[in-house]
Structures are given as structure tokens and as C-alpha cells.
């Protein structure tokens, strides 16, 4: 039984935008403002540009290889099993941590009604952790009853969610907006361009939603719509994020949050809860809207990511780097049933472990760096595979180079110790699953990738926000971009397999 092709063009667009616009629009915006001040708005715009190029590489490959969890499979065809194992584990680490983040964000929203869910320091209590686990388990039914039901519920609930988000941002601007915040307290860039670039990784956490579109490519009615769906998703979410950034920066009332005007770096400290709930306290109508957004928004994103992560695990089952049980489909609903169950259970465990322990809780944002170490493979795979492609983007080689440089810079700007934490998680996972499922094949084809990850880790160690801080931020950023493009990108393309054979539609479905 194959996966059912039930997702329409509208389903894909709402899936992408609604899956992206969740915790990031609320919490990343505040964190970026603390790093960059009003330049957070520019950071969102640059983030959208960076991710557009990354998204275009997804669009070309998924149009030619429309398979479930595709971005965690493409490198198998181009570079073999070990590269794919590293790539897929990077993706899996990213996906495993997103649903818990969203579940705990819902807990944050519920705290307004149930203060006992959080400690005074802002981390979930034991009760808060249990509620987070329950919420994560509630994500499962949305994905269980077939992709058609999933598409319909996501399109309806997701559309309503986006209306609430836009209404909240416009409401905050209408009630609290002060243009003075953009010009009077250090100007647009109070921390210089370095602050703006440092804020971009927080934006990239939020932009990851387009990745779910190629994950559902095999279940799409018309694969020829994948490319435009990805592009429209990037544009749509960028506009919403910029709207939220303008609303947040302009909506800060320095007196009410007990800060000296222009004290940007302490904004997140002064707003310890959900930032938009905190700044909406003075207006009852806005507060109600902010609470609806704080609860429904992350919940929808959480169950979308749970479904997409299930497809990643399903793809890994097809490859044979996890148990083949993960590729088993439900006899009635044609969904990867065991992958869904396992992904949900592991996500619930992560939610519980990360909630009451502040040191682990703080590692959640570090773990998502893995997603961008994983996405760096796709531009390389695209260039290695495109000789066999029917659909090709105009300017594909230039797009792939820019996408690779963008992924490299995003990982680098995440800083120390975020990158090594992610690398350690990936290394342990690759070692364990590689040993169990004989994943250490095509080693020579993967040397470039291992060296590349080592290079990014080294640069974060010696860079201006690293452990040693030996190299100026701008010089280090330039080195990362130049060396990535000049050395690791061509090395990666040249390291591809000699005889590349792409599967047919029937071969994909029968794996």
C-alpha cells in the first residue's frame, strides 16, 4: 500500500506557513530584539532571503524526487549511506526537539491561567512538564487518521491561526506603537551589524517550516506545485515575521517593563513570559487575543512538525538506517504508523526531561542547529544529481552556492557552545545507529561532510563569540562563507558517487 496523494496546493501553502509561524514569531522576535534592537526587523528580512535560497534547493530536488521525508534521503542517492546517515540524523535531532519546544510554549501560554506550571525562574515545574507531555501526545491524533484528514484540519485550523496572528500584530501596533523606539535609543542598529547577524539564527529557527513541504512531497496531489508552494511559504512567513518584529519593537513601553529606554539587551529579562502576552497586559481585548495565539499557535506548529518528523523517520526506515518497522504503513489510513508512535513517545520523553531541568531545557535551542548542518547537504546533493533531473531551476548552480554559504553562516552565527552541543548529539547518534544498521558505507564520499562539520565547529570555537574569541566577527563570518564555497562545496560535489541512479516513482513507493 503506497502513501496516499491527498494534499492540495492550498494544503501545502497553509501547511508550510502555519507550520513555521509558531513559537518563533513570539519568542524569537523578543530574543532577536535583545541581540539587535530595532535591527531585528532587518534580521528577519535577511533570514528570509537566506532561507529562500535554501528553499529553492528543496524545490528542485523534491520536484524530481517527490518522496516522504525527501531531504533526509537525497544524499543517499548522491553520496551514499554514511553521508545520508549523518544528514538524516542531523535532521532527526532537529525534528525531535521542535514538538517539545512547541508543547512547552503552550505550557507557557497556559501559565496565565495556571501559574503553578512554571517556576519563578521561568522554567516548567514538574506539573508543567507533565502538562507538556500530555500536550505532545495530543499531537498524535492529528496525524493518525490519514493525510487527507490531516490536510483538511491543518488548512482550516491553520488558516484561523494565521488570522489570529496577523490580528495580534496589527492590534499591538494600533494600541502601543511608538516610532521613537526605532530611532531614539541607539538608532536602528544599536549593537552594530554584528548584533543583527547574531540575531539571524533565532530567525532561522522559525523559518524551518518550509522543510515540511518536501517531507510531504509523496503525499501531494500535484508535485509540480511543490516549487511555487515553497516560494510562497517563504514569502508569506517572512511578511508575518517582519510584521511581528515591527509590532514588538514599536510596542515596547520602557516604563511599564521597568527598563531604561534603549536597554535592549534586557528586554527578554523584563518580559520573562510570552513576550506578546506580557506587552498586551494593558489592553484586555489584546490580552485575550495574545492568549489565544500563545496557546493555539504553538500547538498547531507542534502537531505539524510531529507529522513531518514522522516522515523523516519513515524515510530512514526505507534507507535501512533504523528498523524497517518505521516504514510500515497503517492498513486503513496509509500513514507510517510505527514511526508516528515512536516519534511521539520519544518526543514526550524529551519534553519531560527538558522541562524541570534548566540545564537541559536550555539545550533545546542549541539542538536545532543540527537542522542547518543537515540542510547544508542539499545544495551539494542538488548539483551532484541534477544531470539526471527533468526539472531544473534557472540559475541552479548559483542558487546552490548561495544556499550552501547561507546554511554555513547560520550554523556559525549560532555560536559556541550551540554548535558543539549539536555535533555531539549527531556524532553519538551516528555512532550508535551506524554500528547497529551497518551505516558506515561509502566512507570516502562522506569525508568532505565530516570535515565541513569540523570546520564549522572550529570557527565557532575561535570566532568572536566562541570560547577563544580570537577572530573578529566580520572576518570570521567572511572566512566561513568563503572557505565553505571555495573548498567544501566543490569538494562535496566532486565526492559524489560515480554512478548515480535515481529511483522511479514506482521504485520509491515500493521501497
PAMI-234114 format. One line per field, with one value per residue (C-alpha): residue number from 0; x, y, z. Coordinates in pm, 1 decimal. Example, Ala and Ser with C-alpha at 12.3 -4.5 7.8 and 13.67 -1.06 7.14 Angstrom:
residues 2
num <- [0, 1] .
east <- [1230.0, 1367.0] .
north <- [-450.0, -106.0] .
up <- [780.0, 714.0] .
END
This chain:
residues 511
num <- [0, 1, 2, 3, 4, 5, 6, 7, 8, 9, 10, 11, 12, 13, 14, 15, 16, 17, 18, 19, 20, 21, 22, 23, 24, 25, 26, 27, 28, 29, 30, 31, 32, 33, 34, 35, 36, 37, 38, 39, 40, 41, 42, 43, 44, 45, 46, 47, 48, 49, 50, 51, 52, 53, 54, 55, 56, 57, 58, 59, 60, 61, 62, 63, 64, 65, 66, 67, 68, 69, 70, 71, 72, 73, 74, 75, 76, 77, 78, 79, 80, 81, 82, 83, 84, 85, 86, 87, 88, 89, 90, 91, 92, 93, 94, 95, 96, 97, 98, 99, 100, 101, 102, 103, 104, 105, 106, 107, 108, 109, 110, 111, 112, 113, 114, 115, 116, 117, 118, 119, 120, 121, 122, 123, 124, 125, 126, 127, 128, 129, 130, 131, 132, 133, 134, 135, 136, 137, 138, 139, 140, 141, 142, 143, 144, 145, 146, 147, 148, 149, 150, 151, 152, 153, 154, 155, 156, 157, 158, 159, 160, 161, 162, 163, 164, 165, 166, 167, 168, 169, 170, 171, 172, 173, 174, 175, 176, 177, 178, 179, 180, 181, 182, 183, 184, 185, 186, 187, 188, 189, 190, 191, 192, 193, 194, 195, 196, 197, 198, 199, 200, 201, 202, 203, 204, 205, 206, 207, 208, 209, 210, 211, 212, 213, 214, 215, 216, 217, 218, 219, 220, 221, 222, 223, 224, 225, 226, 227, 228, 229, 230, 231, 232, 233, 234, 235, 236, 237, 238, 239, 240, 241, 242, 243, 244, 245, 246, 247, 248, 249, 250, 251, 252, 253, 254, 255, 256, 257, 258, 259, 260, 261, 262, 263, 264, 265, 266, 267, 268, 269, 270, 271, 272, 273, 274, 275, 276, 277, 278, 279, 280, 281, 282, 283, 284, 285, 286, 287, 288, 289, 290, 291, 292, 293, 294, 295, 296, 297, 298, 299, 300, 301, 302, 303, 304, 305, 306, 307, 308, 309, 310, 311, 312, 313, 314, 315, 316, 317, 318, 319, 320, 321, 322, 323, 324, 325, 326, 327, 328, 329, 330, 331, 332, 333, 334, 335, 336, 337, 338, 339, 340, 341, 342, 343, 344, 345, 346, 347, 348, 349, 350, 351, 352, 353, 354, 355, 356, 357, 358, 359, 360, 361, 362, 363, 364, 365, 366, 367, 368, 369, 370, 371, 372, 373, 374, 375, 376, 377, 378, 379, 380, 381, 382, 383, 384, 385, 386, 387, 388, 389, 390, 391, 392, 393, 394, 395, 396, 397, 398, 399, 400, 401, 402, 403, 404, 405, 406, 407, 408, 409, 410, 411, 412, 413, 414, 415, 416, 417, 418, 419, 420, 421, 422, 423, 424, 425, 426, 427, 428, 429, 430, 431, 432, 433, 434, 435, 436, 437, 438, 439, 440, 441, 442, 443, 444, 445, 446, 447, 448, 449, 450, 451, 452, 453, 454, 455, 456, 457, 458, 459, 460, 461, 462, 463, 464, 465, 466, 467, 468, 469, 470, 471, 472, 473, 474, 475, 476, 477, 478, 479, 480, 481, 482, 483, 484, 485, 486, 487, 488, 489, 490, 491, 492, 493, 494, 495, 496, 497, 498, 499, 500, 501, 502, 503, 504, 505, 506, 507, 508, 509, 510] .
east <- [0.0, 152.8, 117.3, -198.3, -172.4, -428.2, -266.5, -382.2, -187.7, -367.7, -295.9, 75.3, 86.0, -109.3, 94.5, 418.1, 322.9, 120.7, 387.6, 651.7, 469.8, 458.1, 691.9, 944.9, 719.2, 658.2, 981.8, 1244.1, 1127.8, 1196.3, 1531.3, 1637.5, 1542.2, 1765.0, 2053.4, 1994.5, 1744.2, 1527.6, 1761.4, 1568.0, 1335.8, 1628.4, 1745.3, 1406.8, 1430.5, 1784.9, 1679.1, 1400.2, 1645.3, 1888.6, 1616.4, 1467.9, 1786.6, 1787.0, 1420.4, 1486.0, 1726.3, 1448.8, 1209.0, 1430.8, 1511.2, 1160.4, 1008.3, 1233.8, 1232.2, 891.6, 926.3, 828.0, 1099.3, 1288.6, 1553.3, 1668.7, 1710.2, 1857.1, 2217.2, 2174.6, 2149.2, 2429.6, 2686.6, 2587.7, 2494.1, 2731.6, 2670.4, 2299.2, 2325.5, 2490.6, 2246.8, 1937.6, 2048.6, 2103.9, 1751.3, 1612.1, 1772.0, 1614.6, 1271.5, 1277.0, 1323.8, 1072.5, 749.0, 871.4, 960.8, 611.5, 443.0, 635.3, 545.4, 178.4, 252.9, 397.5, 69.2, -139.2, 64.0, -151.2, -439.2, -234.0, 73.6, 188.7, 305.4, 624.0, 887.5, 978.0, 1281.1, 1055.6, 1125.9, 842.8, 766.9, 716.0, 345.4, 430.4, 645.1, 362.2, 120.7, 379.4, 392.2, 12.2, 7.6, 270.5, 76.0, -229.9, -34.1, -55.9, -430.3, -398.8, -157.3, -312.3, -631.2, -472.2, -309.2, -644.3, -784.3, -451.8, -462.0, -819.9, -771.5, -444.9, -588.6, -890.4, -722.4, -401.3, -588.1, -770.3, -441.7, -278.1, -572.6, -525.8, -151.3, -194.2, -472.2, -248.5, 44.2, -179.2, -355.4, -27.9, 80.5, -252.7, -257.5, 106.0, 317.5, 584.0, 804.2, 1051.5, 1173.9, 1323.3, 1528.8, 1589.6, 1770.1, 2083.3, 1913.5, 1818.8, 2140.5, 2236.2, 2465.0, 2604.6, 2573.9, 2725.0, 2418.1, 2190.0, 2378.9, 2392.8, 2013.3, 1961.6, 1995.2, 1696.6, 1506.9, 1619.0, 1465.7, 1134.1, 1192.6, 1232.2, 865.3, 917.3, 1109.1, 780.5, 662.4, 920.2, 866.3, 507.2, 600.3, 499.2, 152.7, 90.3, -170.2, 41.5, 416.8, 455.7, 310.7, 584.2, 822.3, 575.3, 433.2, 781.1, 846.2, 508.5, 562.0, 896.0, 744.9, 433.3, 613.4, 871.5, 595.9, 435.0, 767.9, 854.0, 507.7, 562.8, 909.0, 779.1, 491.0, 716.0, 989.3, 735.2, 516.2, 775.7, 677.8, 1004.5, 838.4, 590.0, 858.7, 1085.4, 1375.3, 1577.5, 1481.4, 1719.5, 1811.3, 1753.6, 1971.0, 1747.1, 1416.9, 1381.8, 1460.9, 1196.8, 943.6, 1003.9, 683.8, 534.5, 653.3, 331.2, 116.4, 334.0, 315.5, -60.6, -146.6, -265.8, -541.6, -796.9, -902.9, -542.6, -461.7, -737.1, -608.7, -249.3, -351.4, -536.3, -226.0, 4.4, -191.8, -322.4, -20.7, 249.9, 2.8, -61.5, 308.8, 382.2, 149.1, 262.3, 625.5, 536.6, 387.5, 682.5, 929.9, 739.9, 813.3, 1184.4, 1182.6, 983.9, 1249.4, 1525.2, 1336.2, 1333.6, 1707.8, 1769.9, 1948.5, 1675.2, 1449.7, 1236.0, 932.4, 949.1, 839.6, 532.0, 205.9, -129.4, -360.1, -650.3, -502.7, -178.7, 34.7, 370.2, 202.6, 502.1, 715.0, 437.0, 407.4, 782.5, 834.0, 553.7, 681.8, 1041.0, 912.2, 712.6, 1020.4, 1228.1, 952.6, 951.2, 1330.0, 1382.8, 1107.3, 1214.4, 1591.4, 1707.7, 2042.6, 1878.0, 1592.1, 1845.0, 1991.7, 1674.3, 1765.1, 2118.1, 1995.8, 1812.3, 2147.7, 2165.1, 1892.4, 2115.0, 2415.5, 2178.6, 2037.7, 2389.6, 2399.8, 2106.9, 2271.4, 2563.5, 2332.0, 2135.6, 2444.8, 2552.7, 2210.7, 2083.7, 2232.6, 1959.2, 1683.2, 1396.9, 1301.1, 1583.0, 1579.4, 1721.9, 2048.9, 2063.8, 2442.8, 2439.9, 2139.2, 2308.4, 2628.9, 2438.8, 2226.6, 2537.8, 2700.6, 2376.9, 2349.4, 2714.5, 2672.6, 2352.1, 2528.1, 2832.2, 2628.1, 2456.0, 2783.1, 2956.2, 2850.9, 2537.0, 2728.8, 2936.5, 2627.7, 2458.2, 2768.4, 2798.0, 2432.7, 2477.3, 2804.7, 2659.1, 2351.1, 2557.6, 2792.6, 2512.3, 2285.9, 2578.4, 2710.8, 2371.0, 2248.5, 2580.0, 2573.6, 2948.5, 2944.6, 3071.4, 3309.7, 3526.2, 3219.8, 3144.9, 3488.6, 3402.5, 3092.7, 3271.9, 3548.8, 3289.4, 3116.4, 3458.6, 3537.1, 3213.9, 3278.9, 3635.5, 3526.0, 3267.5, 3540.7, 3787.1, 3532.5, 3434.6, 3150.3, 3338.1, 3540.0, 3864.6, 3733.8, 4048.1, 3894.8, 3686.2, 3317.5, 3318.5, 3647.6, 3531.0, 3198.3, 3378.5, 3611.7, 3321.2, 3141.3, 3448.7, 3603.6, 3267.4, 3213.6, 3573.7, 3663.8, 3379.6, 3114.7, 3326.3, 3481.1, 3131.7, 3019.1, 3334.6, 3284.2, 2951.2, 2904.6, 3030.5, 2726.4, 2417.3, 2084.0, 1763.5, 1461.9, 1139.8, 807.8, 721.0, 1056.3, 1012.8, 669.2, 781.8, 1089.7] .
north <- [0.0, 334.9, 665.5, 841.9, 1155.9, 1378.0, 1718.4, 2005.1, 2315.7, 2519.7, 2248.6, 2276.3, 2654.5, 2660.5, 2361.8, 2549.1, 2889.6, 2768.0, 2509.2, 2781.3, 3061.4, 2938.7, 2991.9, 3171.5, 3467.5, 3516.3, 3427.0, 3460.5, 3814.6, 3913.1, 3731.9, 3893.3, 4236.9, 4175.2, 4095.4, 4357.1, 4618.7, 4753.8, 4579.6, 4262.8, 4368.8, 4363.4, 4030.2, 3876.9, 4009.6, 3876.4, 3546.6, 3522.3, 3587.4, 3324.5, 3068.5, 3139.2, 3007.5, 2704.0, 2651.0, 2669.1, 2374.8, 2179.8, 2273.6, 2148.8, 1816.3, 1746.4, 1811.5, 1539.4, 1310.0, 1353.8, 1115.9, 1128.7, 1277.0, 1350.6, 1592.4, 1309.1, 1081.2, 1290.5, 1248.0, 868.6, 888.9, 1143.1, 1036.5, 702.5, 566.4, 733.2, 1086.5, 1013.0, 871.8, 1193.7, 1409.2, 1217.1, 1213.4, 1590.2, 1630.8, 1390.5, 1580.2, 1899.3, 1742.2, 1561.6, 1886.8, 2108.9, 1944.9, 1959.1, 2327.3, 2397.1, 2188.9, 2377.1, 2706.4, 2612.1, 2547.7, 2899.7, 3036.0, 2834.0, 2976.3, 3290.1, 3074.3, 2820.2, 2991.8, 2666.1, 2537.9, 2750.0, 2814.2, 3173.0, 3145.0, 3072.5, 2702.4, 2447.1, 2283.3, 1908.5, 1969.2, 2191.1, 1914.0, 1662.8, 1901.1, 1942.9, 1564.5, 1544.9, 1822.9, 1649.8, 1323.8, 1518.5, 1599.1, 1232.1, 1208.3, 1496.4, 1280.2, 937.9, 938.4, 973.7, 1255.5, 1371.3, 1438.9, 1594.7, 1827.6, 1935.9, 2002.5, 2185.1, 2404.5, 2503.9, 2541.0, 2674.7, 2945.0, 3052.8, 3054.4, 3283.7, 3524.9, 3541.7, 3601.3, 3885.7, 4038.8, 4031.9, 4200.8, 4469.1, 4516.9, 4570.4, 4821.4, 5003.1, 5031.9, 5057.4, 5153.6, 5419.6, 5511.0, 5662.9, 5314.5, 5279.5, 5597.2, 5740.4, 5473.4, 5392.6, 5406.4, 5109.0, 4918.8, 4992.2, 4685.6, 4733.5, 4490.2, 4216.0, 4226.4, 4193.5, 3893.2, 3731.7, 3753.2, 3569.6, 3212.2, 3280.7, 3377.0, 3060.7, 2852.2, 2998.8, 2968.0, 2590.3, 2540.2, 2517.4, 2197.0, 2017.9, 2071.3, 1839.9, 1599.7, 1559.0, 1560.5, 1198.0, 1269.0, 1571.7, 1558.6, 1757.8, 1753.7, 2034.0, 2270.8, 2196.9, 2466.3, 2755.0, 2634.7, 2654.7, 3002.5, 3138.2, 2988.9, 3168.0, 3497.7, 3457.4, 3370.3, 3646.6, 3907.5, 3781.8, 3776.4, 4129.6, 4243.4, 4088.9, 4243.4, 4591.2, 4544.8, 4421.4, 4684.9, 4963.0, 4824.2, 4828.1, 5062.7, 5110.1, 5246.6, 4963.3, 4694.2, 4882.4, 4937.3, 5243.3, 5347.7, 5179.7, 4895.9, 4646.7, 4364.6, 4322.4, 4304.2, 3927.3, 3952.3, 4219.0, 4007.3, 3662.3, 3500.8, 3500.2, 3841.8, 3933.7, 3827.9, 4043.5, 4358.6, 4313.1, 4318.8, 4680.7, 4609.1, 4339.6, 4272.7, 4237.4, 4021.2, 3774.9, 3764.6, 3718.2, 3428.2, 3257.8, 3296.1, 3177.5, 2853.2, 2767.3, 2888.3, 2661.4, 2369.6, 2372.6, 2405.0, 2119.4, 1868.0, 1967.3, 1909.0, 1580.0, 1463.2, 1585.9, 1430.1, 1103.5, 1118.5, 1165.8, 852.4, 675.5, 775.1, 644.3, 314.6, 295.5, 358.9, 90.8, 309.0, 244.6, -57.8, -138.1, -124.8, 253.4, 225.0, 15.1, 183.3, 165.1, -74.8, 174.0, 523.7, 468.9, 666.7, 549.1, 423.9, 289.2, 590.0, 814.3, 619.6, 603.5, 968.4, 1073.4, 865.8, 988.5, 1345.6, 1303.9, 1174.5, 1469.7, 1708.2, 1566.5, 1555.6, 1908.1, 2071.1, 2057.6, 2064.2, 2413.4, 2299.0, 2053.5, 2292.9, 2547.8, 2292.4, 2279.2, 2587.4, 2451.8, 2122.3, 2285.9, 2394.3, 2034.2, 2110.7, 2359.1, 2128.7, 1881.9, 2129.6, 2215.1, 1878.2, 1951.1, 2218.6, 1980.4, 1687.3, 1903.9, 1977.5, 1613.1, 1484.9, 1749.5, 1583.4, 1325.4, 1577.9, 1662.9, 1979.1, 2230.4, 2577.7, 2860.6, 2966.4, 2642.8, 2640.8, 2997.2, 2921.5, 2613.0, 2802.0, 3080.4, 2822.8, 2639.6, 2962.9, 3062.5, 2732.2, 2761.8, 3115.0, 3028.3, 2742.5, 2959.7, 3252.3, 3015.1, 3037.2, 2848.4, 2615.9, 2562.4, 2408.2, 2159.6, 2050.2, 1966.5, 1798.8, 1580.1, 1473.2, 1393.5, 1205.8, 985.3, 907.1, 828.6, 606.5, 404.3, 363.1, 325.1, 33.3, -134.4, -87.9, -105.1, 259.4, 308.1, 260.5, 496.5, 649.3, 825.1, 1000.3, 1143.3, 1278.9, 1627.2, 1640.1, 1534.5, 1785.7, 2055.8, 1996.4, 2003.3, 2331.9, 2499.5, 2377.0, 2511.7, 2850.6, 2887.3, 2794.3, 3060.0, 3320.4, 3636.6, 3469.8, 3144.0, 3002.7, 3172.0, 3482.0, 3502.6, 3620.5, 3934.5, 3861.5, 4006.1, 3840.4, 3506.2, 3533.2, 3613.8, 3316.8, 3082.2, 3194.9, 3198.5, 2870.3, 2694.0, 2796.9, 2765.5, 2435.7, 2233.5, 2294.1, 2180.4, 1903.7, 1782.3, 1784.4, 1602.1, 1345.2, 1228.2, 871.8, 791.8, 600.0, 782.2, 613.0, 783.4, 570.7, 580.9, 671.4, 302.4, 216.1, 489.3, 364.1, 0.3, 50.3] .
up <- [0.0, -104.0, 74.4, -40.5, -254.3, -83.7, -17.2, -237.9, -334.8, -68.2, 189.2, 112.9, 148.2, 476.0, 597.7, 529.4, 667.6, 965.6, 1045.9, 1050.8, 1230.5, 1589.1, 1882.0, 1663.1, 1585.3, 1957.6, 2135.0, 1860.1, 1790.6, 2152.6, 2160.5, 1833.9, 1967.3, 2270.3, 2031.8, 1765.7, 1885.7, 1600.5, 1354.2, 1442.1, 1159.3, 915.5, 1059.5, 973.8, 617.1, 571.5, 723.3, 467.3, 184.3, 314.4, 356.7, 14.5, -147.4, 81.1, -2.4, -376.2, -349.8, -176.1, -454.0, -738.9, -575.7, -442.1, -785.2, -925.7, -620.9, -455.2, -164.1, 200.7, 419.8, 99.5, 234.0, 461.0, 158.0, -123.6, -9.1, -19.4, -398.3, -436.9, -174.3, -28.2, 308.0, 557.8, 430.2, 438.3, 790.2, 915.5, 719.5, 835.0, 1200.0, 1184.0, 1051.7, 1311.4, 1602.0, 1472.1, 1433.9, 1767.6, 1956.6, 1774.2, 1901.9, 2265.3, 2220.6, 2090.7, 2362.9, 2632.3, 2460.6, 2502.5, 2870.7, 2882.1, 2746.0, 2992.1, 3279.5, 3270.3, 3396.9, 3592.2, 3744.7, 3909.4, 3569.3, 3583.8, 3848.2, 3946.1, 3716.0, 3418.8, 3363.7, 3381.7, 3714.0, 3738.2, 3680.7, 3383.6, 3240.7, 3275.8, 3103.8, 2826.9, 2782.1, 2760.8, 2502.3, 2291.1, 2299.0, 2181.5, 1863.7, 1761.4, 1676.2, 1429.1, 1230.8, 1280.6, 1070.2, 729.9, 537.3, 393.2, 740.5, 838.1, 536.9, 598.4, 969.4, 911.4, 636.7, 846.6, 1187.6, 1035.0, 840.8, 1155.5, 1344.6, 1087.1, 1109.1, 1487.4, 1448.5, 1199.9, 1411.5, 1719.6, 1544.7, 1394.4, 1729.1, 1916.2, 1652.4, 1670.8, 2051.2, 2164.0, 1862.4, 1912.2, 1615.1, 1860.8, 1954.0, 1605.6, 1603.9, 1950.6, 2150.8, 1957.4, 1619.6, 1405.5, 1479.2, 1843.4, 1850.3, 1501.3, 1212.7, 1429.9, 1652.3, 1351.6, 1213.0, 1556.8, 1572.4, 1242.9, 1382.4, 1607.0, 1292.5, 1115.9, 1392.5, 1282.0, 906.4, 915.5, 835.6, 459.5, 519.7, 594.6, 234.2, 72.2, 363.5, 240.5, -131.6, -187.2, -48.4, -271.7, -548.0, -794.1, -741.9, -998.7, -736.3, -482.9, -603.3, -600.3, -265.9, -113.4, -254.7, -142.6, 202.5, 245.3, 130.1, 345.7, 666.0, 611.8, 585.4, 907.1, 1093.6, 981.6, 1092.1, 1435.7, 1467.3, 1383.1, 1627.6, 1907.1, 1874.8, 1838.2, 2114.8, 2392.7, 2673.8, 2865.3, 3178.0, 3214.4, 3182.4, 3426.5, 3186.5, 3096.6, 2740.5, 2497.8, 2732.4, 2450.4, 2583.2, 2890.2, 2703.2, 2740.8, 3113.1, 3160.5, 2967.9, 3121.3, 2992.6, 2646.0, 2518.2, 2339.0, 2632.7, 2858.8, 2646.5, 2588.7, 2960.6, 2949.0, 2696.4, 2778.4, 2417.7, 2302.7, 2602.4, 2510.6, 2152.4, 2270.4, 2494.6, 2207.7, 1988.9, 2270.3, 2308.4, 1961.6, 1761.1, 1906.0, 1927.7, 1552.2, 1474.6, 1713.3, 1552.6, 1201.0, 1294.4, 1459.9, 1130.8, 925.5, 1168.1, 1132.9, 758.3, 833.4, 1048.6, 776.3, 519.5, 746.0, 768.3, 389.5, 381.8, 643.0, 899.5, 1157.4, 1198.5, 893.0, 1119.5, 1076.1, 711.6, 786.5, 684.3, 859.3, 672.5, 677.2, 694.3, 496.3, 740.9, 884.3, 1198.8, 1391.8, 1300.1, 1435.2, 1759.9, 1820.5, 1727.9, 1960.8, 2252.9, 2213.7, 2183.7, 2505.0, 2686.6, 2562.8, 2671.9, 3022.0, 3058.2, 2931.2, 3133.9, 3501.6, 3446.2, 3343.7, 3203.3, 2964.6, 2891.8, 2772.3, 2530.0, 2322.5, 2120.8, 2079.5, 1935.3, 1645.1, 1498.1, 1377.6, 1125.8, 946.3, 946.0, 780.6, 528.8, 406.6, 227.6, -3.0, -223.8, -276.3, -349.0, -590.5, -801.0, -792.7, -900.8, -1141.3, -1450.4, -1405.9, -1330.2, -1562.4, -1375.2, -1325.4, -1173.7, -1378.3, -1220.9, -1022.5, -972.6, -833.6, -612.7, -469.5, -386.1, -209.0, -24.3, 96.6, 214.5, 388.8, 576.0, 680.0, 814.0, 1000.6, 1179.1, 1251.8, 1385.0, 1627.1, 1818.3, 2093.6, 2258.9, 2045.6, 1755.5, 1958.5, 2151.6, 1822.9, 1681.7, 1991.2, 1961.7, 1592.6, 1647.9, 1920.7, 1711.1, 1400.9, 1600.8, 1759.6, 1456.4, 1215.7, 1419.0, 1453.7, 1095.9, 906.3, 809.0, 766.1, 389.5, 116.9, 371.7, 113.2, -26.5, 318.8, 417.8, 288.6, 507.1, 823.8, 752.5, 688.4, 1022.8, 1191.0, 1016.6, 1132.5, 1486.6, 1479.3, 1351.0, 1627.4, 1877.1, 1762.6, 1646.5, 1829.5, 2020.2, 2071.6, 2356.8, 2246.1, 2062.4, 1850.6, 1524.6, 1466.0, 1397.6, 1046.3, 949.3, 1087.7, 901.3, 577.3, 627.3, 688.9, 374.0, 150.5, 264.5, 257.6, -103.5, -219.8, -51.0, 94.4, -171.5, -470.2, -257.3, -176.6, -539.8, -652.2, -374.1, -513.7, -631.6, -979.8, -1099.9, -979.3, -1038.7, -937.5, -847.0, -1044.6, -883.7, -857.4, -702.6, -438.2, -342.0, -323.8, -106.6] .
END
